[in-house]
C-alpha cells in the first residue's frame, strides 16, 4: 500500500530553481531516514542529500553542497529537495528514498529534472 505522489520536476534554465516533492502514503515520513539520489545517463547513482529521522542532521554530496537543501513537512507526510543555482550537470532522474524505523526501504519512481538553456 506504500506509494508516492511525486512532483516538482521539469525543464529549467541554468541558474534556476526547483523544489521536488515526495508525498508518501503507507508509512510515516517523520520516523524515517530520508535520502535523495539522482541517476544521470551514463553515470552511477549518486547520493545527493541525507536527512536523519529528526531532520537535525543533514549531509549533501560535494557536487550539490551549498545549492540543495533537504527538508520535510511531517504534517503532510512529505519530503522535499530544494534545488537552487541549477547547472547542466544536475540533469538527472531524482529519486526519494526512505528507511523507516522498521528498517524497511521505500523508493519513489523518480522525478525528471532537465537543466537546459
SVG drawing of the C-alpha trace seen along z (x, -y; Angstrom):
<svg xmlns="http://www.w3.org/2000/svg" viewBox="-2 -32 34 36">
<polyline fill="none" stroke="black" stroke-width="0.4" points="0.0,0.0 3.1,-2.3 3.2,-4.8 4.3,-8.3 2.9,-11.3 5.9,-13.0 6.1,-16.4 8.2,-19.5 10.4,-18.3 10.6,-19.5 12.6,-21.7 14.5,-24.6 17.2,-27.1 20.7,-27.1 20.7,-29.2 17.1,-28.4 15.4,-26.6 13.1,-23.7 11.6,-22.0 11.0,-18.3 8.3,-16.7 7.6,-13.1 4.3,-12.8 4.1,-9.4 1.3,-7.1 1.6,-3.9 4.4,-4.8 5.5,-7.7 8.0,-10.2 8.8,-11.8 10.1,-8.4 12.2,-7.7 15.6,-8.5 15.3,-10.3 17.8,-10.3 17.7,-11.8 19.6,-10.2 20.0,-11.0 20.7,-9.0 22.0,-10.6 22.6,-8.8 26.0,-7.1 26.6,-7.8 26.3,-5.8 23.5,-6.5 24.7,-9.4 23.6,-10.3 22.8,-14.0 21.2,-14.5 20.7,-12.8 18.4,-13.7 18.2,-11.9 14.9,-10.9 14.5,-14.1 15.9,-16.2 18.5,-17.6 21.4,-16.1 21.8,-16.6 24.5,-15.9 25.0,-16.6 27.1,-15.4 30.0,-17.6 28.5,-18.3 25.4,-19.9 26.6,-21.2 25.5,-24.8 22.9,-24.6 20.5,-21.9 18.5,-21.7 16.6,-18.7 13.5,-19.2 10.2,-17.6 6.7,-18.6 5.6,-15.9 2.0,-17.1 1.8,-16.4 4.0,-13.3 6.1,-14.7 9.8,-15.1 11.3,-17.8 14.5,-18.6 15.0,-22.3 17.5,-22.8 19.0,-26.2 21.5,-27.6 20.9,-24.6 23.6,-23.5 23.6,-21.4 25.2,-18.6 22.2,-18.5 20.1,-16.9 19.0,-13.5 16.2,-11.5 15.9,-12.3 14.8,-9.5 13.5,-9.9 14.4,-7.1 13.1,-6.5 14.2,-4.0 11.6,-3.5 12.0,-2.8 11.4,0.8 14.4,0.6 12.3,1.1 13.3,-1.0 10.9,-2.6 11.8,-4.3 10.0,-6.8 9.6,-6.1 11.7,-9.1 11.4,-12.8 12.9,-14.0 14.9,-17.3 16.3,-18.7 18.5,-21.8 18.8,-23.4 19.2,-26.8"/>
</svg>
